Amino acid sequence: MPGLIRAAARTAVIAGTATSVSNRVSRRQANRWAQQEYENQQRYAQPAPAPAPAPAPAPAAPAPAAAPTQDTITQLKELGALYQQGILTEQEFAAQKAKLLGS
């Protein structure tokens, strides 16, 4: 019986060693192939052309301030009333006023 156990143990060691060697060879081959593929890509890759500088945008001429129309004045009065009633905060009032006046 001890001979049978010894033979089984030896077989297990040999099989484990063979598997380890096989895995190591596979990893080494995969690394070599990956390295070769990378080198081929680098060798045959053409450098990307440099992007052309974007032309500077022309400065926008400031729009002339238009005189407030009667409708704008009415809206400003309504906006002021909402602010006075506490419905609008100071920031909301300023933002809406700027939007109405176009500035």
GIZIZI-V306405 format. One line per field, one symbol per residue. ss: DSSP state (H for helix, E for strand, - for the rest). phi: phi as a letter, one per 40 degrees, with the letter a starting at -180 (. if undefined). psi: psi as a letter, one per 30 degrees, with the letter a starting at -180 (. if undefined). A space follows every 10 residues. Layout:
ss=???
phi=???
psi=???
//
This chain:
ss=-HHHHHHHHH HHHHHHHHHH HHHHHHHHHH HHHHHHHHHH HHHH------ ---------- ---------H HHHHHHHHHH HHHH-----H HHHHHHHHHH H--
phi=.ccccccccc cccccccccc cccccccccc cccccccccc cccccccccc cccccccccc cccccccccc cccccccccc cccccgcbcc cccccccccc cgb
psi=eeeeeeeeee eeeeeeeeee eeeeeeeeee eeeeeeeeee eeefkkkkkk kkkkkkkkkk kkkkjkkkle eeeeeeeeee eeeefgekle eeeeeeeeee fg.
//
